[in-house]
């Protein structure tokens, strides 16, 4: 699988699933969509279904992570982490395929 989830990110995902009382079959869906100021933007959300023909599923640190095969090409080697600090708090993408990214860090160019 192209996306690796850190233990800190997995812990935060599990916390959100518990707090929002999401279904036991909930997966973390990570993807890429066209748009954003640099050409592509990251998508991150929860889903209860996946298509084995179109998606890749892997469990990491107790979290089931799903990436669609189109996004997999752009996310190969990406690490999803969770940052919590005085300046900002949230999930961060460290994508070695991003040639350029915008100031907000939510879009990139491959």
N, C-alpha and C positions, 0 to 999 in steps of 0.2 A: 504494500500500500504506500502511496505517495506521502501521506500526511502522518506525522508522528505527534502524538499527544504527550505533553509532559505530565508528570505526576501532579503538579500544582494545577494545571488546566483540568485534568481528570477529576480532581477533588472538587473544583468549582462546578464542573458540569454535574457531578453527582449531587452536590448541594442544591443546585437549581432544580434538578429533576425531583428531588425530595420536597423542597419548599413549594413547588408548583403542583405537586401531587400528579405528576405525569404518569402515563401508563407504563407498566413494567417492560413492555416491548419497545419503549422509546429508544431511538438511536440519535446520535449527534450527526447531522448532515453538514458536510463541509463541501463548498464548491466555489466556482468562479463564474461570474456573469459579465457580459459585456457592459461597459459603462464606467462611470467614475472619471475623474479628471486625467487619469493616466491610461485609460483604455480598458482595463479590467478591474472588477471589484470582487472582493471576497464575500462569500455568503456563508453564514453560520446559523444553524437553527436546529430545531428538533422535529423528528418525523417518527411515524409509527410503522412505516412500510418501506421496503426497498425491493428493487428488481434485480435479481442475481445476474440477469443478462446485461443490464445497463449500469449496475453499481458494483463497487467493491466494498466488502464489509470485513472489518477486523476489530477484535476486542483489544483495547489497550487500557491497562490499569483499571479494569472493571467497567469501562465505558465502551459501548458498541459504536464505532465510527464508520460512517458510510460516505463514500466519495463516488460521484458519477464518473464514468469512464472518460468523458470529454474533459472534465475538470482535472482528472488525474494527470493529464499531460502537462498542465500548467503548474500543478502542485507537487510534482515529484521532488522529494527531499525536504519538503516544507515541515517546519516544527511549529505546532500550535501551543502557545504558552499562555499563562495568565499573569498579568502584571498588576501589582497593587502597591501604589506609592502615593506620595503627597501630590505629585503632579498629575497623575492619571491612574485609572483603574479599568481593567478590561482585558479581553483576549488579544493576543498579538500574534501575527504571522511572521515567521522568519523564512522567507522563500528565496532559495538560492537562484531560482530562475528569473526573478524580477530584475530587469535591467535598469529600471527607473521606477520610483514610486513617488506619490504625491506627499505633501507635507502632513496630511492627516493620517497617512499610513494605511488607509483602507482601500486604496486602489494602486495598481501597478501596471507596468508595461513589460511584456515578455519578449 
